[in-house]
Amino acid sequence: MFAEWFELRLATNYLVERQRMIGQTGSTKSGTDDMLVAARVALFKQDGWLPDLTAFPQMCVPTGSSVFSAREVLPGVNLACSWAVTEVIEIECNTVFNEKHNGSTNYLETFQGGNIECDLGERWLLFTESALFAPSGSVSAQFEHYFHAGAQYFLTPNWQLDIQSFMYITSSNSRCHGIRQPNLPQP
C-alpha cells in the first residue's frame, strides 16, 4: 500500500479443473492461471449508510499454464461498494467488466456479486457469495450463477491464503473446489 487510498495488487491461482458427465469418463486439467495486476483506488469512505466505494483498474497478464492462459493481456475494471454493518459483519457488492478470451475470439464478461463477510479476528475471515457471470459477444461462453463460500487466513497484514468452494447453480452436475495462492487482501 502506497497510501491509504491506493494499493497495488498481484494475484495468481493454481487451478485443478475436473469435469465428469454421468456415465462418461472425466477429464482433469491443472496449472496456474494468468497473473492479475490491479490497483485499488479508494474513491469514498463509508459515511453512515452510504457505502465505501472503490475502483480496481486491472488486467490479466499471460503468465499462466498453457491450458488456462489467454496468451494475451486482457483489461478490466472492478467497482466495489461495501458496508460495515458491525465490527464483525460486512456486506459487499461487486460489478466487474473484463475482456475475456475464448479460443480465437475476445468478448466482454460482466460479473455481479454480492457477499457477506464475517471477521473472526486479525487472522481469520469467513465469507459467502452469490455470483453471476454474463458473457456478451461470445459464441460458446454461457451465463453462470454460483454460490461461493470460504475462509481467508492472513499470514501477514499483506498476504493471505484463501480456501474456497464453489457450487454452480446453473449446472447441477458440476462442482469446483479450489485453494487460492496467497495474494494481497481484498478491500
C-alpha positions as CSV (number, residue, x, y, z in Angstrom):
1,M,0.0,0.0,0.0
2,F,1.5,3.4,-1.1
3,A,-1.2,5.5,0.6
4,E,-4.4,4.8,2.5
5,W,-6.4,5.3,-0.8
6,F,-4.1,3.3,-3.2
7,E,-2.8,-0.3,-3.3
8,L,-1.1,-2.4,-5.9
9,R,-2.2,-6.0,-6.3
10,L,-0.7,-9.1,-7.8
11,A,-2.6,-12.4,-7.8
12,T,-2.4,-15.8,-9.4
13,N,-4.1,-19.1,-8.7
14,Y,-3.2,-22.8,-9.1
15,L,-6.3,-24.4,-10.6
16,V,-7.4,-28.0,-10.8
17,E,-10.5,-28.5,-13.0
18,R,-12.3,-31.8,-13.1
19,Q,-15.2,-32.4,-15.5
20,R,-17.3,-35.5,-15.5
21,M,-20.7,-36.2,-17.1
22,I,-22.9,-39.0,-15.8
23,G,-21.9,-42.3,-17.5
24,Q,-18.7,-40.9,-19.1
25,T,-15.0,-40.8,-18.2
26,G,-13.9,-37.5,-16.7
27,S,-11.0,-35.2,-17.5
28,T,-8.6,-33.2,-15.3
29,K,-6.6,-30.1,-16.1
30,S,-4.3,-28.4,-13.7
31,G,-1.8,-25.4,-13.7
32,T,-1.6,-21.7,-13.0
33,D,-3.9,-19.1,-14.4
34,D,-2.7,-15.8,-15.8
35,M,-1.5,-13.2,-13.3
36,L,-3.8,-10.4,-12.3
37,V,-2.2,-7.0,-12.0
38,A,-4.5,-4.4,-10.4
39,A,-4.6,-1.2,-8.5
40,R,-7.0,-0.4,-5.7
41,V,-8.2,3.2,-5.7
42,A,-10.4,4.2,-2.8
43,L,-13.0,6.8,-4.0
44,F,-15.2,7.3,-1.0
45,K,-15.2,6.1,2.6
46,Q,-18.4,4.8,4.2
47,D,-20.5,7.6,5.7
48,G,-23.4,6.1,7.7
49,W,-25.4,4.0,5.2
50,L,-23.6,5.5,2.2
51,P,-21.2,2.7,1.1
52,D,-17.4,2.6,0.8
53,L,-16.7,2.8,-3.0
54,T,-13.5,1.5,-4.6
55,A,-12.4,1.1,-8.2
56,F,-9.9,-1.5,-9.4
57,P,-8.4,-1.0,-12.8
58,Q,-6.9,-4.4,-13.7
59,M,-5.5,-6.6,-16.3
60,C,-4.6,-10.3,-16.7
61,V,-1.1,-10.8,-17.9
62,P,-0.4,-14.0,-19.9
63,T,1.8,-15.9,-17.4
64,G,-0.3,-19.0,-16.8
65,S,-0.1,-22.6,-17.9
66,S,-1.0,-23.3,-21.5
67,V,-4.3,-25.0,-20.5
68,F,-5.5,-21.8,-18.7
69,S,-3.7,-18.9,-20.3
70,A,-5.4,-16.4,-22.7
71,R,-1.9,-15.8,-24.2
72,E,-2.6,-12.0,-24.3
73,V,-3.2,-9.1,-22.0
74,L,-6.9,-8.7,-21.1
75,P,-8.0,-5.4,-19.4
76,G,-10.9,-5.0,-16.9
77,V,-12.3,-2.9,-14.1
78,N,-14.0,-3.8,-10.8
79,L,-16.3,-1.4,-8.9
80,A,-16.8,-2.5,-5.3
81,C,-19.0,-1.0,-2.7
82,S,-19.2,-2.2,0.9
83,W,-21.0,-1.5,4.1
84,A,-19.5,-2.3,7.6
85,V,-22.8,-3.3,9.3
86,T,-21.0,-4.1,12.6
87,E,-17.3,-4.5,13.6
88,V,-17.6,-8.2,12.6
89,I,-20.1,-8.2,9.6
90,E,-19.6,-6.6,6.2
91,I,-21.8,-6.6,3.1
92,E,-20.1,-6.2,-0.2
93,C,-21.3,-5.8,-3.8
94,N,-19.0,-6.0,-6.9
95,T,-19.7,-5.1,-10.5
96,V,-16.8,-6.2,-12.8
97,F,-16.3,-5.8,-16.6
98,N,-13.5,-7.9,-18.0
99,E,-12.3,-8.7,-21.5
100,K,-12.1,-12.5,-21.9
101,H,-10.6,-14.8,-24.5
102,N,-12.4,-17.9,-25.7
103,G,-10.5,-19.9,-28.3
104,S,-10.0,-17.4,-31.2
105,T,-12.3,-14.5,-30.1
106,N,-12.4,-12.0,-27.3
107,Y,-15.7,-11.0,-25.6
108,L,-16.9,-8.9,-22.6
109,E,-17.7,-10.7,-19.4
110,T,-19.8,-8.9,-16.8
111,F,-19.7,-10.1,-13.2
112,Q,-22.2,-9.2,-10.5
113,G,-21.5,-10.4,-7.0
114,G,-22.9,-9.9,-3.5
115,N,-21.2,-11.3,-0.4
116,I,-21.3,-11.3,3.4
117,E,-18.1,-11.4,5.3
118,C,-17.6,-12.3,9.0
119,D,-14.3,-11.1,10.5
120,L,-13.1,-13.6,13.2
121,G,-10.2,-11.5,14.4
122,E,-6.9,-10.4,13.0
123,R,-6.1,-13.6,11.1
124,W,-9.4,-15.2,10.0
125,L,-12.3,-14.1,7.8
126,L,-15.3,-16.2,6.6
127,F,-17.4,-15.3,3.5
128,T,-20.3,-16.4,1.4
129,E,-21.1,-15.0,-2.1
130,S,-23.6,-15.3,-4.8
131,A,-22.1,-14.6,-8.2
132,L,-23.4,-14.1,-11.7
133,F,-21.2,-14.2,-14.9
134,A,-22.8,-12.9,-18.1
135,P,-20.9,-13.1,-21.3
136,S,-21.5,-10.7,-24.2
137,G,-20.2,-11.4,-27.7
138,S,-19.2,-15.0,-27.1
139,V,-20.5,-17.9,-29.1
140,S,-19.6,-20.6,-26.6
141,A,-19.3,-18.9,-23.1
142,Q,-22.6,-19.2,-21.2
143,F,-24.3,-17.4,-18.3
144,E,-23.1,-18.8,-15.0
145,H,-24.5,-18.5,-11.5
146,Y,-22.8,-20.0,-8.5
147,F,-22.6,-20.0,-4.7
148,H,-19.2,-19.4,-3.3
149,A,-18.0,-19.8,0.3
150,G,-14.7,-19.9,2.0
151,A,-12.2,-18.7,4.6
152,Q,-9.2,-16.4,4.4
153,Y,-6.2,-16.8,6.7
154,F,-4.0,-13.7,6.8
155,L,-0.3,-14.8,7.0
156,T,0.6,-11.1,7.4
157,P,-1.4,-7.9,7.0
158,N,-0.5,-8.0,3.3
159,W,-0.5,-11.8,2.5
160,Q,-3.4,-14.2,2.7
161,L,-4.3,-17.8,2.0
162,D,-7.8,-18.4,0.6
163,I,-9.7,-21.7,0.9
164,Q,-12.8,-21.7,-1.3
165,S,-15.6,-23.9,-2.5
166,F,-17.8,-23.2,-5.5
167,M,-21.2,-24.8,-6.3
168,Y,-22.5,-24.0,-9.7
169,I,-26.2,-23.3,-9.6
170,T,-26.7,-23.2,-13.4
171,S,-25.4,-26.8,-13.8
172,S,-26.5,-29.3,-11.1
173,N,-23.8,-31.8,-12.1
174,S,-20.8,-29.5,-11.8
175,R,-18.8,-28.5,-8.7
176,C,-15.4,-26.8,-8.5
177,H,-13.3,-26.6,-5.4
178,G,-10.0,-24.7,-5.1
179,I,-7.3,-23.3,-2.9
180,R,-6.0,-19.9,-4.0
181,Q,-2.4,-19.0,-3.5
182,P,-1.6,-16.1,-1.1
183,N,-2.2,-12.6,-2.5
184,L,-3.0,-9.2,-1.2
185,P,-6.1,-8.9,0.9
186,Q,-9.5,-7.9,-0.5
187,P,-10.9,-4.5,0.4
